[in-house]
Amino acid sequence: MLLSLVLHTYSMRYVLPAAVLLGSAPTYVLAWGAWRLLSCLLPARCYRALDDRLYCVYQSMVLFFFENYTGVQILLYGDLPKNKENIIYLSNHQSTVDWIVADILAIRQNALGHVRYVLKDGLKWLPLYGCYFSQHGGIYVKRSAKFNEKEMRNKLQSHMKAGTPMFLVIFPEGTRYNPELTKVISASQTFAAQEGLAVLKHVLTPRVKATHVAFDSMKNYLDAIYDVTVAYEGTVDSKGQRKEAPSMTEFLCKECPKIHIHIDRIDKKDVPEEQAYMRRWLHERFEIKDKLLIEFYDSLDPERRNKFPGKSVNSKLSLKKTLPSLLLLSGLTASMLMTEAGRKLYVKTWIYGTVIGCLWVSIKA
């Protein structure tokens, strides 16, 4: 019985955040939908400005749970940009929490509302969120031969034409690195060796298509590329071997005490434009990531393990940036659920919003 109580208490750690984040989704979608209709006759720039503000409100609430609630310590290394820029964000990928890490950096530049993702195509079917991410500027891409370069270019060019601020997040590996999936890692290493590229240990061989299309389409619009390397502390087993990074659920259960984030700001003039050269450049950037992660996980010196080389900055997020959004969205949701008409509208938004969203992305995204 005691064990059952402990397990129940443990599970409750993520039940509250999940209930609030998912529970407020219809409220957010209704607010966004109302603005989308009202802005139909306005310039695209006007729609984008308020949409970014709305997105900032929702993601600030997300960060309340992933930073303030969990108490995770954020350690930043390398270049620490403070001002807003139009950038491409390139990161290693090992967990669903990686999406939140992009938000963690963006809010520290007051650019949270400008975060847009290059997403795996299957994610467009997520209820409510799938359609909205596309409307906010996210780009769904298919892998390999099915990759639609023209569609991605058109969407990016429409954003530039509207003067849309850009914090475009790309995970070039294309899938998450999981040390337990040895076949995936082996296939990635074999491909690198066959192509005459360095074999990587703690990251997968990056794919260049989405990065090249994004940079080539926006090279005159961008300020820089952020090369970001992320490591989650506590992802080593008793034998000293790397294990799977925490999922969002595990993270909200406070299983990760620290996130280490290394940032290299690369000026756009230092990025090659031709795809063949960019492919080599991108792989070299991932070689640097791999060396950082080898130092983090495998250093023979215990004092150098569980951190990146160089000085770190412990960056704490103020409640002033997150709590107001939590109170606003949860308050609006609670108000809606207190009346019968509000409850009906809430349920209909989940049902019809999901159906309409799926129909929309099947045609447009």
Secondary structure, 3 states (H helix, E strand, C coil): CHHHHHHHHHHHHHHHHHHHHHHCHHHHHHHHHHHHHHCCCCCHHHHHHHHHHHHHHHHHHHHHHHHHHCCCEEEEEECCCCCCCCEEEEECCCCCCHHHHHHHHHHCCCCHHHEEEEEEHHHHHCCCHHHHHHHCCCEEECCHHHCCHHHHHHHHHHHHHCCCCCEEEECCCCCCCCCCCHHHHHHHHHHHHHCCCCCCCCCCCCCCHHHHHHHHHHCCCCCEEEEEEEEECCCECCCCCECCCCCHHHHHCCCCCEEEEEEEEEEHHHCCCCHHHHHHHHHHHHHHHHHHHHHHHHCCCHHHCCCCCCCEEEECCCHHHCHHHHHHHHHHHHHHHCCHHHHHHHHHHHHHHHHHHHHHHHHHC
